[in-house]
Amino acid sequence: MMPQAGPEVDAREPRRIGPERHGSEKLRHGIRRGSELELAGYRSIWRWASRQPYVPEGASGFSYDKPVRTILIVFIGLSAVEIPVIDLLVHGIPWLRWPFIALGVWGVVTTLGILLGYLTRPHAVGPEGIRVRHGGEVDIDLPWDVVASVERRRHALTDAPQLSLTGVGDEQVLNHVIQDHSEIEIALEGPTPLRLPQGEVTVSALRISVDDPAGFMDAVRTHIP
């Protein structure tokens, strides 16, 4: 159910998607989401290794991860270097050595999966509509008949999660932000249900991050005025 306007909801403030959880329910949800993210990372690694970027036929892909790409690459490199260093330090203690090595390899693979999720699943604009992606999990299909307009409009959302909601009722907006801002606003013809890993939401617009907003708009104009 969509939140109703009231003093407890600030329409301007970004909020996390899904109900608030506590105690054991929060723990179970965290474990499930962590497992889903890890599996999505493995799928992204396989897609990259098999050279299968996920862009629909006839569509153009647009990346959105540039602000965090260098950070992820540096983190992967440092984590990879740590593995032989740790092995050297605890080489003579097998009960420490192998768990530390396994943990180091897991960290590298997990972060690599996040990076490759961004690289192999860009946003896409094509004859069938717009596909909004975020890593290996989020894939929102927006056919042209549900899209009212697309505008280049920068929105700042400081300290917002990468996926969040603003607005209430029929004015609810899904925000996809990288480093606290989005570049493109997609208005829909009306309140539209979208399925996300965190649950189903109903929104009237999406604001998304794109590394090349000018190119994105050029691609949109080839399909709608």
Order of alpha helices (4+ residues) and beta strands (2+ residues): alpha-beta-alpha-alpha-beta-beta-beta-beta-beta-beta-beta-beta-alpha
